[in-house]
Amino acid sequence: WLADRLAPENVPVSAEQRALDGYRQLVAKRQWLVRIVVSVVLGLLVGLPATAQWQDWQLFRHAQQFGIQDPLFSRDLSFYIFRLPFLEFLVSWLLAALVLITLVTTMIHYLNGSIQMQMQGRRVTPQAKAHLSVLFALIALSRAASYWLGRFELTRSTRGVVQGATYTDVNAQLPATSLMILVSIAVAALFLWNVLQKGWRLPVLATMLWVVVAVVAGAIYPSLVQRFSVQPNVSTKELPYIERNLIATKIAMGLNDVKQVDVKYGLITAADVSADAEPLRDVRQLDPLQMRDRFVLDEGQTSYYAIRDLDVDRYAIDGRVQQVLVGARELNTDGIPNRTWVSRHLLYTHGCGLVVAPASKVTVDGRPIYTNLDVRQPELYFGEGLDSYALVKSREVEQSCADGKTSAFSGTGGVQLSSLIRRAAFAVHFGEYNLLGSGLITPQSQIMFFRNIRERAEKIAPFLKMDSDPYPVVVDGKVMWVLDAFTTTDRYPYAQRANIDQLSSGSGLNTNFNYVRNSVKIVVDAYDGSMKFYVVDPKDPIITTWQSVYPKLFTSVALAPKQLVEHFRYPEDLFRVQTNTYGRYQFEDATMFFNRNAAWSVAQAPAIEPEGVSGAVSGGLVDDLNTLNTGDVRDASVARFEPYYTMFHAPDSAQKTGVFSMLRPFVPFSADNARKELRAFMTVSSDPATYGQLTVFKINDPLPEGPATIAAEIGSDPAVSQQITLLDQRGSRVIFGDLQIVNVGKGLVYVRPLFVRPDDPSAKQIFVRKFLASYNNKVVLADDLTSAIAKLFPGFKDNLGDRINDGSAAPAEDTATNSAPTNDTATTDTTLPSSTGGNSALDTPNALLAKAEELFAEADAALGSTPPDFSLYQQKLAEARSLISQAISLIGG
């Protein structure tokens, strides 16, 4: 509009202007239409990007104070995290809008004749020159504002040895940026002054000078300072800024309140073990990754149920709080028989109940001992893997759970299809005509969608980062899903960015951040999908800000049921990030941090399969196991020890009941990963009374062997490796479980379950077949944990209760070291008819192994039959392993 008003009434005649006369005549009668179209297009181009900034705008409006000031500009951290992002967007949006407006205005002035490129002398009318000069001045001023805000971004600089404003940023980049602000303002003033002057010479020269200053002062000068002043003296010039980074990183990662305990391990005897046997009774035998197939085989019930994941939790069983593995029996839509629309959406609508087994005890043949929890509403309409919609309260009777007690949904977990308009809307949304035309749908019918609990939570709170491992708990007879949610930012001044390579791809923390809190526990009712967002960290300013934005969404954890709070777990993803950081950031002294002489690394991960065994598990399965069991946690091409949940007993502690915690060990840092001694280990409590307390147990010299060394000793011990090799024969393969650190009295014991499963990756039979234990440079292998401890500590006669004889099977005898059998051990004699028709005892190793080979072949045949004969398969495997144990005894004897 203004450009049109400033257009000259008489345009000098020239070839250039004659070419534009046609445009002017065309537009003259449609001037307002052209203006409206141009304005709408410009508005869309400029306005649409702003819609994506709704989160920054809400944080800007409702910002809460951190109560901490940054050391460079002395501003509260809320300015950097809540206000600066929106201000930067606003300035960049303004700058882009001004540039676009200037371009369009210049074009309109040209079309109107205010700018004539072929004219001699004055080519721009004074009115157009004034108009454009003001616009150029505004662009320069907006650039000055951008420079001013850019100063605060130095607190996140990555130029120095640590993140944050370091020597070059403070002493070179910051003064250069201040100079750029002054130059920008000066250029803006010259453009405004140019309104009253002739020509463009002075502002053009000033703009060229601006560009030169930007290159020299803004880029070249800081680079020279960094290269020739800082790098030769980095150990002295960067120390004050390293100290700032140390303090900020600890606070940002929640590591500023870590409790440190010094530990000195000593020798222990069988009597000491007997006096403090509780930690051994809490050793977890069942691995949540390895045992999933076993749970599916034993308790999956039908093809239309799936146990997608096993989670570690704790429940009181037989009067004692124990670790358990919990799996939800969810609906498996791929396994639904007769996959019609009615079957998929009206008949098979939900999963049924939980499968639970104590993790510290198994049957004598190594199977889980399942138990029941008080679940009075077993139907699971919402879960981890439900991606399709379900229709409830229809005329079709839903498939009931195995107990047959209930079938029809009686809640309000869906949208009621009470009108034809609603049915038509959902039919269009899902592309399914049956939603509109089916006679099975009534006005009382409800449609459930967004049944995947993580997707459901993300739809409601997209500003939270979701954990990768939701888990089910039982509260007042109902199944509830608990999903950890995090608040993060990558704008915490001076804090080091977290290493996202240490996380699996499914983690919500798989993003750039340098501040994190597990501020929210999202609880989803598995029956009706109702959700509660419990704030568990009210001191987190980010979550308090979002509470101000959505006051009705969040609930204080003080209002959560006690039974629910008792099952809250500290999230593994967060603990992994914190332990990755703590090894380097444990120091208070910047010099020690810089030298890194006393730094730690997360311990190297022990292999999950025997070294040197070809085809230990089928190739695809090995890849899956290594990826899942180590989370692809790698540093310098070395896998790192995965944290694991445990009923933790502190070293030399008198406590009889373990604290449900997570643990991860450290070794001394070395660039080539040569150091493998156990330097420390960190735990974090999930007990309601001490939830979130991080404790590092620092081990005094002499340092004991670390996990990688123990794993290597297992492979190098002739007796142990020979037994493992014999177990890993045709038809069955060996996989190791978690290597667990157990504090017994003043001593340290390593234990590790050994699983045996069929070579066929589709077979689900897996058993806890053996137990490895190590103490004071000695490694043993036995049928069970009690026997292993008895071998490590001669004279130990207690029964740890880790094997329960349920009468279903008898274990193979463990005679590798000629030890007496335990109460749960039986001896098996097997004979083979001789070639002459008489009976000849299998009294040589070769004969025993030959017969074992035949039995393995028979087991393979049973597994390959149609349908597979699992009972015969297990029987033949048990007989073969018994013969192998006898062969080992003869070889060793």
RAWOGI-V686303 format. One record per residue. N is the residue number from 0. RES is the residue in three letters. BURIAL is # if it has 24 or more other C-alpha atoms within 12 Angstrom, else .. D_FIRST is the distance of its C-alpha to the first C-alpha in Angstrom with 1 decimal. Layout:
<<N	RES	BURIAL	D_FIRST> <N	RES	BURIAL	D_FIRST>>
This chain:
<<0	TRP	.	0.0> <1	LEU	.	3.8> <2	ALA	#	5.5> <3	ASP	#	5.2> <4	ARG	.	6.3> <5	LEU	#	8.7> <6	ALA	#	10.1> <7	PRO	.	13.7> <8	GLU	.	15.2> <9	ASN	.	18.4> <10	VAL	#	18.6> <11	PRO	.	22.1> <12	VAL	.	24.1> <13	SER	.	25.2> <14	ALA	.	26.2> <15	GLU	.	23.1> <16	GLN	#	20.8> <17	ARG	.	23.0> <18	ALA	.	22.6> <19	LEU	#	18.8> <20	ASP	.	19.2> <21	GLY	.	20.0> <22	TYR	.	16.7> <23	ARG	#	14.8> <24	GLN	.	17.2> <25	LEU	.	16.9> <26	VAL	.	13.2> <27	ALA	.	13.1> <28	LYS	.	14.8> <29	ARG	.	13.0> <30	GLN	.	9.3> <31	TRP	.	9.0> <32	LEU	.	11.6> <33	VAL	.	10.2> <34	ARG	.	7.1> <35	ILE	.	9.9> <36	VAL	.	12.3> <37	VAL	.	10.4> <38	SER	.	9.8> <39	VAL	.	13.4> <40	VAL	.	14.8> <41	LEU	.	13.4> <42	GLY	.	14.7> <43	LEU	.	18.0> <44	LEU	.	18.5> <45	VAL	.	18.0> <46	GLY	.	19.6> <47	LEU	.	22.6> <48	PRO	.	24.5> <49	ALA	.	24.5> <50	THR	.	26.6> <51	ALA	.	29.5> <52	GLN	.	29.6> <53	TRP	.	31.0> <54	GLN	#	34.4> <55	ASP	#	33.2> <56	TRP	#	31.1> <57	GLN	#	34.3> <58	LEU	#	36.4> <59	PHE	#	34.0> <60	ARG	.	34.1> <61	HIS	#	37.9> <62	ALA	#	39.3> <63	GLN	#	43.0> <64	GLN	#	44.8> <65	PHE	#	47.1> <66	GLY	.	49.2> <67	ILE	.	49.4> <68	GLN	.	47.7> <69	ASP	#	47.0> <70	PRO	#	49.1> <71	LEU	#	46.5> <72	PHE	.	43.7> <73	SER	.	45.7> <74	ARG	.	43.1> <75	ASP	#	44.2> <76	LEU	#	43.9> <77	SER	#	41.7> <78	PHE	#	38.8> <79	TYR	#	39.3> <80	ILE	#	39.9> <81	PHE	#	37.6> <82	ARG	#	34.8> <83	LEU	#	34.3> <84	PRO	#	33.3> <85	PHE	#	30.4> <86	LEU	#	29.3> <87	GLU	#	29.4> <88	PHE	#	27.4> <89	LEU	#	24.7> <90	VAL	#	24.6> <91	SER	#	24.6> <92	TRP	#	21.9> <93	LEU	#	19.7> <94	LEU	#	20.7> <95	ALA	#	20.0> <96	ALA	#	16.5> <97	LEU	#	15.7> <98	VAL	#	17.3> <99	LEU	#	15.4> <100	ILE	#	11.9> <101	THR	#	13.3> <102	LEU	.	14.6> <103	VAL	#	11.5> <104	THR	#	9.6> <105	THR	#	12.8> <106	MET	.	13.0> <107	ILE	#	9.7> <108	HIS	#	10.9> <109	TYR	#	14.2> <110	LEU	#	13.4> <111	ASN	#	11.7> <112	GLY	#	14.9> <113	SER	#	13.9> <114	ILE	#	16.4> <115	GLN	#	19.6> <116	MET	.	22.3> <117	GLN	.	25.1> <118	MET	.	24.9> <119	GLN	.	27.7> <120	GLY	.	27.1> <121	ARG	.	23.5> <122	ARG	.	21.3> <123	VAL	#	18.1> <124	THR	#	16.7> <125	PRO	#	17.1> <126	GLN	#	13.5> <127	ALA	#	12.7> <128	LYS	#	16.0> <129	ALA	#	15.3> <130	HIS	#	12.0> <131	LEU	#	14.1> <132	SER	#	17.1> <133	VAL	#	15.8> <134	LEU	#	14.8> <135	PHE	#	18.3> <136	ALA	#	19.9> <137	LEU	#	18.6> <138	ILE	#	20.0> <139	ALA	#	23.2> <140	LEU	#	23.5> <141	SER	#	23.1> <142	ARG	#	25.7> <143	ALA	#	27.9> <144	ALA	#	27.7> <145	SER	#	28.6> <146	TYR	#	31.6> <147	TRP	#	32.6> <148	LEU	#	32.8> <149	GLY	#	34.5> <150	ARG	#	37.4> <151	PHE	#	38.4> <152	GLU	#	38.5> <153	LEU	#	41.5> <154	THR	#	43.6> <155	ARG	#	43.4> <156	SER	#	44.0> <157	THR	.	46.4> <158	ARG	#	47.3> <159	GLY	#	50.7> <160	VAL	#	53.9> <161	VAL	#	52.4> <162	GLN	#	49.0> <163	GLY	#	47.3> <164	ALA	#	46.6> <165	THR	#	49.7> <166	TYR	#	50.9> <167	THR	#	48.3> <168	ASP	#	45.4> <169	VAL	#	46.5> <170	ASN	#	47.8> <171	ALA	#	45.5> <172	GLN	#	42.4> <173	LEU	#	41.5> <174	PRO	.	41.9> <175	ALA	#	39.9> <176	THR	#	37.0> <177	SER	#	37.2> <178	LEU	#	37.0> <179	MET	#	33.9> <180	ILE	#	32.2> <181	LEU	#	33.0> <182	VAL	#	31.9> <183	SER	#	28.5> <184	ILE	#	28.0> <185	ALA	#	29.2> <186	VAL	#	26.8> <187	ALA	#	23.9> <188	ALA	#	25.4> <189	LEU	#	25.7> <190	PHE	#	22.1> <191	LEU	#	21.2> <192	TRP	.	24.0> <193	ASN	#	22.8> <194	VAL	#	19.8> <195	LEU	.	22.6> <196	GLN	.	24.5> <197	LYS	.	24.8> <198	GLY	.	24.7> <199	TRP	#	24.4> <200	ARG	.	28.1> <201	LEU	.	28.7> <202	PRO	#	26.0> <203	VAL	.	26.9> <204	LEU	.	30.6> <205	ALA	#	29.9> <206	THR	#	28.2> <207	MET	.	31.1> <208	LEU	.	33.5> <209	TRP	#	31.7> <210	VAL	.	32.4> <211	VAL	.	36.0> <212	VAL	#	36.5> <213	ALA	#	35.1> <214	VAL	.	37.6> <215	VAL	.	40.6> <216	ALA	#	40.4> <217	GLY	#	38.6> <218	ALA	.	40.7> <219	ILE	.	43.6> <220	TYR	#	45.1> <221	PRO	#	45.4> <222	SER	#	46.9> <223	LEU	.	49.5> <224	VAL	#	50.4> <225	GLN	#	50.9> <226	ARG	.	53.0> <227	PHE	.	55.2> <228	SER	.	55.3> <229	VAL	#	55.0> <230	GLN	.	56.6> <231	PRO	.	59.9> <232	ASN	.	60.1> <233	VAL	#	58.4> <234	SER	.	61.3> <235	THR	.	61.0> <236	LYS	#	57.3> <237	GLU	#	55.9> <238	LEU	#	58.4> <239	PRO	#	56.5> <240	TYR	#	53.5> <241	ILE	#	55.8> <242	GLU	#	57.1> <243	ARG	#	53.7> <244	ASN	#	53.2> <245	LEU	#	56.6> <246	ILE	#	55.9> <247	ALA	#	52.4> <248	THR	#	53.5> <249	LYS	#	56.4> <250	ILE	#	54.4> <251	ALA	#	51.6> <252	MET	#	54.1> <253	GLY	#	56.3> <254	LEU	#	59.1> <255	ASN	#	59.6> <256	ASP	.	62.3> <257	VAL	#	64.6> <258	LYS	.	68.2> <259	GLN	.	70.6> <260	VAL	.	74.2> <261	ASP	.	76.7> <262	VAL	#	79.1> <263	LYS	#	82.3> <264	TYR	#	83.9> <265	GLY	#	87.7> <266	LEU	.	90.3> <267	ILE	#	91.1> <268	THR	#	94.0> <269	ALA	.	94.7> <270	ALA	.	95.5> <271	ASP	#	92.2> <272	VAL	#	90.4> <273	SER	#	92.4> <274	ALA	.	91.6> <275	ASP	#	87.9> <276	ALA	#	87.4> <277	GLU	#	84.5> <278	PRO	#	81.8> <279	LEU	#	83.5> <280	ARG	#	83.6> <281	ASP	#	79.8> <282	VAL	#	79.3> <283	ARG	#	76.9> <284	GLN	#	78.5> <285	LEU	#	75.9> <286	ASP	#	72.9> <287	PRO	#	69.7> <288	LEU	#	68.7> <289	GLN	#	72.1> <290	MET	#	73.3> <291	ARG	#	70.5> <292	ASP	#	72.3> <293	ARG	#	75.5> <294	PHE	#	73.8> <295	VAL	#	72.3> <296	LEU	#	75.8> <297	ASP	#	77.6> <298	GLU	#	75.2> <299	GLY	#	72.4> <300	GLN	#	74.4> <301	THR	#	72.5> <302	SER	.	70.1> <303	TYR	#	67.3> <304	TYR	#	67.4> <305	ALA	#	66.2> <306	ILE	#	66.7> <307	ARG	#	63.7> <308	ASP	#	64.4> <309	LEU	#	67.1> <310	ASP	#	66.2> <311	VAL	#	68.4> <312	ASP	#	69.0> <313	ARG	#	71.9> <314	TYR	#	73.9> <315	ALA	.	77.2> <316	ILE	.	79.8> <317	ASP	.	83.5> <318	GLY	.	82.9> <319	ARG	.	81.2> <320	VAL	#	77.5> <321	GLN	#	77.0> <322	GLN	#	74.3> <323	VAL	#	73.6> <324	LEU	#	71.6> <325	VAL	#	69.4> <326	GLY	#	67.9> <327	ALA	#	66.0> <328	ARG	#	67.3> <329	GLU	#	63.9> <330	LEU	#	63.2> <331	ASN	#	63.2> <332	THR	#	61.3> <333	ASP	.	62.4> <334	GLY	.	66.1> <335	ILE	#	65.8> <336	PRO	.	68.5> <337	ASN	.	67.6> <338	ARG	.	63.9> <339	THR	.	62.7> <340	TRP	#	59.6> <341	VAL	#	61.9> <342	SER	#	63.7> <343	ARG	#	60.7> <344	HIS	#	58.7> <345	LEU	#	61.2> <346	LEU	#	64.7> <347	TYR	#	64.2> <348	THR	#	61.6> <349	HIS	#	62.8> <350	GLY	#	64.9> <351	CYS	#	68.1> <352	GLY	#	69.1> <353	LEU	#	69.7> <354	VAL	#	72.2> <355	VAL	#	73.6> <356	ALA	#	76.3> <357	PRO	#	77.5> <358	ALA	#	76.6> <359	SER	#	79.7> <360	LYS	#	82.4> <361	VAL	#	83.1> <362	THR	#	86.0> <363	VAL	#	88.9> <364	ASP	#	87.5> <365	GLY	#	84.0> <366	ARG	#	82.0> <367	PRO	#	79.8> <368	ILE	#	81.4> <369	TYR	#	79.0> <370	THR	#	78.8> <371	ASN	#	77.1> <372	LEU	#	74.7> <373	ASP	.	74.3> <374	VAL	#	71.6> <375	ARG	.	71.8> <376	GLN	#	68.5> <377	PRO	#	68.5> <378	GLU	#	65.7> <379	LEU	#	62.8> <380	TYR	#	59.7> <381	PHE	#	57.4> <382	GLY	#	58.1> <383	GLU	#	57.2> <384	GLY	#	57.1> <385	LEU	#	56.1> <386	ASP	#	53.1> <387	SER	#	53.6> <388	TYR	#	53.3> <389	ALA	#	56.4> <390	LEU	#	57.2> <391	VAL	#	59.6> <392	LYS	#	61.3> <393	SER	#	61.6> <394	ARG	.	64.6> <395	GLU	#	65.5> <396	VAL	.	67.9> <397	GLU	#	66.6> <398	GLN	#	68.8> <399	SER	#	70.6> <400	CYS	#	71.5> <401	ALA	.	74.9> <402	ASP	.	76.5> <403	GLY	.	75.5> <404	LYS	.	74.9> <405	THR	.	71.3> <406	SER	#	69.0> <407	ALA	#	66.5> <408	PHE	#	63.4> <409	SER	.	63.4> <410	GLY	#	60.3> <411	THR	.	56.6> <412	GLY	#	55.1> <413	GLY	#	53.0> <414	VAL	#	50.5> <415	GLN	#	52.5> <416	LEU	#	52.0> <417	SER	.	52.5> <418	SER	.	50.4> <419	LEU	.	49.7> <420	ILE	.	46.0> <421	ARG	.	46.8> <422	ARG	#	49.2> <423	ALA	.	46.7> <424	ALA	.	44.0> <425	PHE	#	46.5> <426	ALA	.	47.8> <427	VAL	.	44.4> <428	HIS	.	43.8> <429	PHE	.	47.2> <430	GLY	.	47.3> <431	GLU	.	50.7> <432	TYR	.	51.7> <433	ASN	.	54.8> <434	LEU	#	52.8> <435	LEU	#	52.0> <436	GLY	.	55.2> <437	SER	#	58.0> <438	GLY	.	60.6> <439	LEU	#	61.5> <440	ILE	#	58.4> <441	THR	#	58.8> <442	PRO	#	56.5> <443	GLN	.	58.0> <444	SER	#	57.3> <445	GLN	#	55.0> <446	ILE	#	53.1> <447	MET	#	53.1> <448	PHE	#	50.5> <449	PHE	#	49.4> <450	ARG	#	53.1> <451	ASN	#	53.0> <452	ILE	#	53.1> <453	ARG	#	51.1> <454	GLU	#	48.2> <455	ARG	#	48.5> <456	ALA	#	48.2> <457	GLU	#	45.2> <458	LYS	.	43.3> <459	ILE	.	43.8> <460	ALA	#	43.5> <461	PRO	.	41.5> <462	PHE	#	41.3> <463	LEU	#	45.1> <464	LYS	#	47.0> <465	MET	#	49.9> <466	ASP	#	53.4> <467	SER	#	55.0> <468	ASP	#	58.2> <469	PRO	#	58.1> <470	TYR	#	61.6> <471	PRO	#	63.4> <472	VAL	#	65.4> <473	VAL	#	67.6> <474	VAL	#	66.9> <475	ASP	.	69.0> <476	GLY	.	70.0> <477	LYS	#	66.4> <478	VAL	#	64.7> <479	MET	#	61.6> <480	TRP	#	59.5> <481	VAL	#	58.5> <482	LEU	#	55.5> <483	ASP	#	54.7> <484	ALA	#	51.0> <485	PHE	#	49.7> <486	THR	#	47.0> <487	THR	#	45.9> <488	THR	#	43.4> <489	ASP	#	43.2> <490	ARG	#	41.9> <491	TYR	#	45.1> <492	PRO	#	45.4> <493	TYR	#	48.3> <494	ALA	#	49.7> <495	GLN	#	50.8> <496	ARG	#	49.2> <497	ALA	#	51.5> <498	ASN	#	53.1> <499	ILE	#	51.7> <500	ASP	#	54.2> <501	GLN	#	56.8> <502	LEU	#	55.4> <503	SER	#	55.7> <504	SER	.	52.7> <505	GLY	.	52.8> <506	SER	#	52.4> <507	GLY	#	49.3> <508	LEU	#	49.8> <509	ASN	#	49.3> <510	THR	#	46.1> <511	ASN	.	45.3> <512	PHE	#	46.2> <513	ASN	#	48.0> <514	TYR	#	48.6> <515	VAL	#	50.1> <516	ARG	#	51.8> <517	ASN	#	53.5> <518	SER	#	52.1> <519	VAL	#	52.3> <520	LYS	#	54.9> <521	ILE	#	53.6> <522	VAL	#	56.3> <523	VAL	#	56.0> <524	ASP	#	58.6> <525	ALA	#	60.0> <526	TYR	#	60.9> <527	ASP	#	57.8> <528	GLY	#	55.1> <529	SER	#	54.3> <530	MET	#	53.0> <531	LYS	#	53.5> <532	PHE	#	51.6> <533	TYR	#	54.2> <534	VAL	#	53.0> <535	VAL	#	55.9> <536	ASP	#	54.4> <537	PRO	#	52.9> <538	LYS	.	52.8> <539	ASP	#	50.0> <540	PRO	#	46.8> <541	ILE	#	44.7> <542	ILE	#	46.4> <543	THR	#	46.4> <544	THR	#	42.6> <545	TRP	#	42.4> <546	GLN	#	44.9> <547	SER	.	42.4> <548	VAL	#	39.7> <549	TYR	.	42.1> <550	PRO	.	45.0> <551	LYS	.	46.6> <552	LEU	.	46.7> <553	PHE	#	49.2> <554	THR	#	52.8> <555	SER	#	55.1> <556	VAL	#	57.9> <557	ALA	.	60.3> <558	LEU	.	59.8> <559	ALA	.	60.7> <560	PRO	.	64.2> <561	LYS	.	66.8> <562	GLN	.	67.9> <563	LEU	#	64.5> <564	VAL	#	64.1> <565	GLU	#	67.5> <566	HIS	#	66.1> <567	PHE	#	62.9> <568	ARG	#	63.0> <569	TYR	#	61.5> <570	PRO	#	59.1> <571	GLU	#	60.4> <572	ASP	#	57.1> <573	LEU	#	56.5> <574	PHE	#	60.1> <575	ARG	#	59.8> <576	VAL	#	56.7> <577	GLN	#	58.5> <578	THR	#	61.7> <579	ASN	#	60.0> <580	THR	#	58.4> <581	TYR	#	61.5> <582	GLY	#	63.8> <583	ARG	#	61.9> <584	TYR	#	60.5> <585	GLN	#	63.8> <586	PHE	#	64.2> <587	GLU	.	63.6> <588	ASP	.	64.2> <589	ALA	#	61.5> <590	THR	#	64.2> <591	MET	.	65.9> <592	PHE	#	62.6> <593	PHE	#	61.9> <594	ASN	.	65.4> <595	ARG	.	65.4> <596	ASN	.	69.2> <597	ALA	#	69.7> <598	ALA	#	66.7> <599	TRP	#	67.2> <600	SER	#	66.0> <601	VAL	#	66.1> <602	ALA	#	69.4> <603	GLN	#	69.7> <604	ALA	#	69.9> <605	PRO	#	73.2> <606	ALA	#	73.3> <607	ILE	#	73.4> <608	GLU	#	76.0> <609	PRO	#	79.2> <610	GLU	.	78.9> <611	GLY	.	80.3> <612	VAL	#	80.6> <613	SER	.	79.4> <614	GLY	#	77.4> <615	ALA	#	77.7> <616	VAL	#	75.1> <617	SER	#	73.5> <618	GLY	.	70.7> <619	GLY	.	67.8> <620	LEU	#	69.2> <621	VAL	#	69.9> <622	ASP	.	66.2> <623	ASP	.	65.1> <624	LEU	#	67.7> <625	ASN	#	66.7> <626	THR	#	63.0> <627	LEU	#	63.5> <628	ASN	#	66.3> <629	THR	#	64.8> <630	GLY	#	61.2> <631	ASP	#	60.7> <632	VAL	#	60.9> <633	ARG	#	61.5> <634	ASP	#	61.5> <635	ALA	.	62.7> <636	SER	.	63.7> <637	VAL	.	66.1> <638	ALA	#	65.7> <639	ARG	#	65.7> <640	PHE	#	67.7> <641	GLU	#	66.0> <642	PRO	#	66.1> <643	TYR	#	68.2> <644	TYR	#	69.0> <645	THR	#	72.5> <646	MET	#	74.7> <647	PHE	#	74.8> <648	HIS	#	78.0> <649	ALA	#	77.6> <650	PRO	#	80.2> <651	ASP	#	83.5> <652	SER	.	82.2> <653	ALA	.	84.4> <654	GLN	.	81.9> <655	LYS	.	83.2> <656	THR	#	79.9> <657	GLY	#	77.2> <658	VAL	#	73.6> <659	PHE	#	71.1> <660	SER	#	69.1> <661	MET	#	67.5> <662	LEU	#	69.0> <663	ARG	#	68.0> <664	PRO	#	70.2> <665	PHE	#	69.5> <666	VAL	#	71.4> <667	PRO	#	71.2> <668	PHE	#	68.3> <669	SER	#	69.3> <670	ALA	.	67.1> <671	ASP	.	69.3> <672	ASN	#	69.9> <673	ALA	.	73.6> <674	ARG	#	74.0> <675	LYS	#	74.9> <676	GLU	#	76.8> <677	LEU	#	75.6> <678	ARG	#	74.0> <679	ALA	#	72.5> <680	PHE	#	71.0> <681	MET	#	68.3> <682	THR	#	68.3> <683	VAL	#	65.9> <684	SER	#	67.2> <685	SER	#	66.1> <686	ASP	#	68.6> <687	PRO	#	67.0> <688	ALA	.	68.8> <689	THR	.	67.5> <690	TYR	#	64.5> <691	GLY	#	62.5> <692	GLN	#	65.0> <693	LEU	#	65.0> <694	THR	#	68.4> <695	VAL	#	69.4> <696	PHE	#	73.1> <697	LYS	#	73.8> <698	ILE	#	77.1> <699	ASN	.	79.5> <700	ASP	.	81.6> <701	PRO	.	83.2> <702	LEU	.	80.3> <703	PRO	#	81.2> <704	GLU	#	80.2> <705	GLY	#	76.7> <706	PRO	#	75.6> <707	ALA	#	75.4> <708	THR	#	78.9> <709	ILE	#	80.3> <710	ALA	#	78.8> <711	ALA	#	80.3> <712	GLU	#	83.7> <713	ILE	#	83.7> <714	GLY	#	83.4> <715	SER	.	86.0> <716	ASP	.	88.7> <717	PRO	.	91.2> <718	ALA	#	92.3> <719	VAL	#	88.9> <720	SER	#	87.3> <721	GLN	#	90.2> <722	GLN	#	89.8> <723	ILE	#	86.0> <724	THR	#	86.7> <725	LEU	#	89.3> <726	LEU	#	86.9> <727	ASP	#	84.2> <728	GLN	#	86.3> <729	ARG	#	85.8> <730	GLY	#	84.2> <731	SER	#	82.8> <732	ARG	#	80.5> <733	VAL	#	80.1> <734	ILE	#	76.9> <735	PHE	#	76.8> <736	GLY	#	75.2> <737	ASP	#	73.6> <738	LEU	#	75.7> <739	GLN	#	76.1> <740	ILE	#	77.0> <741	VAL	#	79.6> <742	ASN	#	80.9> <743	VAL	#	84.6> <744	GLY	#	86.3> <745	LYS	#	85.8> <746	GLY	#	85.5> <747	LEU	#	82.7> <748	VAL	#	83.2> <749	TYR	#	80.9> <750	VAL	#	81.1> <751	ARG	#	79.5> <752	PRO	#	80.0> <753	LEU	#	80.7> <754	PHE	#	79.6> <755	VAL	#	81.1> <756	ARG	#	79.3> <757	PRO	#	79.9> <758	ASP	#	78.7> <759	ASP	#	76.9> <760	PRO	#	73.3> <761	SER	.	73.2> <762	ALA	#	76.3> <763	LYS	#	75.6> <764	GLN	#	79.0> <765	ILE	#	78.7> <766	PHE	#	81.3> <767	VAL	#	81.6> <768	ARG	#	84.7> <769	LYS	#	85.4> <770	PHE	#	84.5> <771	LEU	#	84.2> <772	ALA	#	84.9> <773	SER	#	85.1> <774	TYR	#	86.6> <775	ASN	#	87.8> <776	ASN	.	87.5> <777	LYS	#	89.2> <778	VAL	#	87.6> <779	VAL	#	89.1> <780	LEU	#	88.4> <781	ALA	#	89.8> <782	ASP	#	89.5> <783	ASP	#	87.8> <784	LEU	#	86.6> <785	THR	#	89.9> <786	SER	#	91.9> <787	ALA	#	89.6> <788	ILE	#	89.9> <789	ALA	#	93.7> <790	LYS	#	93.8> <791	LEU	#	91.7> <792	PHE	#	93.8> <793	PRO	.	97.4> <794	GLY	.	98.9> <795	PHE	#	95.7> <796	LYS	#	97.0> <797	ASP	#	94.3> <798	ASN	#	92.5> <799	LEU	#	88.7> <800	GLY	#	88.2> <801	ASP	#	85.8> <802	ARG	#	87.7> <803	ILE	#	88.6> <804	ASN	.	91.2> <805	ASP	.	90.1> <806	GLY	.	92.9> <807	SER	.	90.6> <808	ALA	#	91.5> <809	ALA	#	93.5> <810	PRO	#	92.1> <811	ALA	#	93.4> <812	GLU	#	95.8> <813	ASP	#	94.5> <814	THR	#	97.5> <815	ALA	#	95.9> <816	THR	#	97.5> <817	ASN	.	100.5> <818	SER	#	99.3> <819	ALA	.	100.7> <820	PRO	#	98.7> <821	THR	#	96.8> <822	ASN	#	97.2> <823	ASP	#	94.4> <824	THR	#	95.8> <825	ALA	.	98.2> <826	THR	.	100.2> <827	THR	.	100.2> <828	ASP	.	103.0> <829	THR	#	102.4> <830	THR	.	105.0> <831	LEU	.	104.9> <832	PRO	.	107.7> <833	SER	.	109.6> <834	SER	.	110.1> <835	THR	.	113.8> <836	GLY	.	112.9> <837	GLY	.	113.6> <838	ASN	.	111.2> <839	SER	.	110.2> <840	ALA	.	108.2> <841	LEU	#	105.0> <842	ASP	.	106.4> <843	THR	.	104.7> <844	PRO	.	101.0> <845	ASN	.	100.8> <846	ALA	#	102.1> <847	LEU	#	99.7> <848	LEU	#	96.7> <849	ALA	.	97.7> <850	LYS	#	98.0> <851	ALA	#	94.6> <852	GLU	#	93.1> <853	GLU	#	94.5> <854	LEU	#	93.2> <855	PHE	#	89.7> <856	ALA	#	89.9> <857	GLU	#	91.0> <858	ALA	#	88.1> <859	ASP	#	85.7> <860	ALA	.	87.3> <861	ALA	#	87.0> <862	LEU	#	83.3> <863	GLY	.	82.7> <864	SER	.	84.6> <865	THR	.	82.9> <866	PRO	.	82.2> <867	PRO	.	82.5> <868	ASP	.	85.6> <869	PHE	#	84.2> <870	SER	.	87.4> <871	LEU	.	89.5> <872	TYR	#	86.9> <873	GLN	#	87.1> <874	GLN	#	90.9> <875	LYS	#	91.3> <876	LEU	#	88.9> <877	ALA	#	90.8> <878	GLU	#	94.1> <879	ALA	#	92.9> <880	ARG	#	91.6> <881	SER	#	94.9> <882	LEU	#	96.7> <883	ILE	#	94.4> <884	SER	#	95.1> <885	GLN	#	98.8> <886	ALA	#	98.4> <887	ILE	#	96.6> <888	SER	#	99.5> <889	LEU	.	102.1> <890	ILE	#	100.2> <891	GLY	.	99.9> <892	GLY	.	103.5>>
